[in-house]
Amino acid sequence: MSTSNIVELYGVTKAFGALTVLHDIDLGIREGEILTLLGPSGCGKTTLMRIIAGFEATTHGRVTIKGADVSYLPPDRRPVNMVFQRYALFPHLDVFDNVAFGLRLKKWSKERIREAVQHMLHLVQLDEYGSRWIHELSGGQAQRVALARALVNSPSVLLLDEPLAALDLKIRHHMLAELKRIHQETGTTFIYVTHDQDEATILSDRIVLMNKGRIEQIGTPEEMYAHPRSLFCARFLGETNILSGAVSATDSDTTYVSVGAGTAKVPANGTAVLLGQSVSLAIRPEALQVSRIGQGAGTPGEAENMLEGVVEDVVFMGSRVLYSIRTPAETIKYQETRSVDGSMLARGERVRASWRPDAAVLLTR
Amino acid sequence: MLRFYVWLYVAFLYAPIAIITLFSFHSSPSLTFPFEGVSLRWYAKIFSDTTFLNSLWNSLIVGASTAAITTVLGSLTALGLARLKGRIQTVFGLLAFGPVALPGLFLGIALVMLFSQIGLQRSLVTVTIAHVLFTLPFFIEAVRSRIEYFDLSLEEAARDLGATPLQSFRLVTLPIIGPTIGGAAILSFALSFDEFIITVFVSGNDTTLPLTIWSMMRRAVSPDINAASVISLGLSIGMILIGGLLVWYQRRLALGARAKDIET
């Protein structure tokens, strides 16, 4: 793996009794990035983080941090610190003593500790809160203390275990922005565990999508959104329409898929397919063009990549409008930004939905 | 009418205590009204009685040893129980608390059999062993209800911040559950200090305070028994109050923290 990786996992496997929760994970985490372990509950993301932190031992495989094998080191001897899901702040200590906990164990001088803690409290914008008790803090403040307590130790990697799960939506968005700012100011590598695709997309440099103990796909949020490599990925990140069909023809740069009554053309993306093989097409709701039938009727050349149907449901969301369109093949979702004159399709209208060939992704699994 | 009943109930509960306390300060040996005057003569008499003083001392020793042993064994058990999961935790929890339901008579006889079979002479040692057995379930239950609210991720957080297992216990676990353990230890002391039935079976030549008071009663009903009882009563009530307050206060703190957790 590359030398710019700060954490490297080699063939990490974890079994609890007969249940294997991680299968042979290889992963490199780059210095300074925000990497998100994303996946549904039970996918192994938290276990993977706990293995990096040292709370779980691997059944097989190795973990290195800064090139040193830490597989057998206990958590107190690893250069990583963690922000726990429910913060795990010490209730018998005040904010200052919570943040100073790690430095006191390192036997820093009183003066240095005071300076470092105050610097950290300033970073998380809690300058005046040093003498507050933990139970006097709001959820967002407790979150900041947990961050400060971890970051004050200057860890090589900061691990964040669903840190925003306990916060309400408004504070969550604010904290996301805060996390980004703190990441920029400290330059620390973040490994962030979440099941929330929005948090992952907003925050991450790279996303590691996990499913059933395996890595499904790794990439930037944009790559993952535009080029999902599996049905699981297409469904997990954002809304998507899945059209199932069978391969009807292939040529060098195009695959033809029969969908419902028509045919869809998709650029061959290197996936090997056989004639007649059943495949899926993933098309994002905003990539569709929808027009009322009878208006601006398409030329015969556009009969491909097209489904006709009836508007079944209209959801107005302010700047966007979401439609459900019932077609003979599937009910598909269509999203448009609200037009300036406010005109919308109405329920029951017959429409034609079409898409550009390169807006669809061919999926075989 | 029902309100009157409550008064009656309280009078029924506390009149004997009030009367015994009152007469322990009586200046005459008479145990009947009219009350003739206040004096500390019965206290002076009881404190010059070596049998009484010896048994008080024995009770204090047994109580302290019981509390110490129960605290170590009970804390380890309670901490262990908290780490068990699901049905096993329920089963062991019930097993640990079960002996509370056993009649003292049964425990006493069973222990006498045990001690004679292993050839252990009855003495304050056997009394202490019996008292540990008797107080452990109470101790475990008191501590367990607090530990259930102890967030194990606090220990992980300490480890993550560089603490060894021992440091994390000393710097985090103990300060948080310590007051509860202290309270429960005082409760065990008080339970041991009062214990009578089991002690009757397992004690040897050295007797404890309740046994001495009982045998004083059998010799003659004398006013110094009142003084002895009041001293015993005062010590017990005082300790139960302190211990109970500690346990209650700790649980309230923990519940408060948890409620806060859910709010946010």
Interface residues (C-beta under 8 A of the other chain):
Chain A: A53 G54 F55 P74 P75 D76 V80 N81 M82 F84 Q85 R86 A88 L89 F90 P91 H92 F101 G102 L105 K106 I134 H135 S138 G139 A142 R149 A150 N153 A166 L167
Chain B: D151 S153 L154 E156 A157 A158 R159 D160 L161 G162 A163 T164 Q167 L171 V172 P175 I176 L253 G256 A257 K260 D261 T264
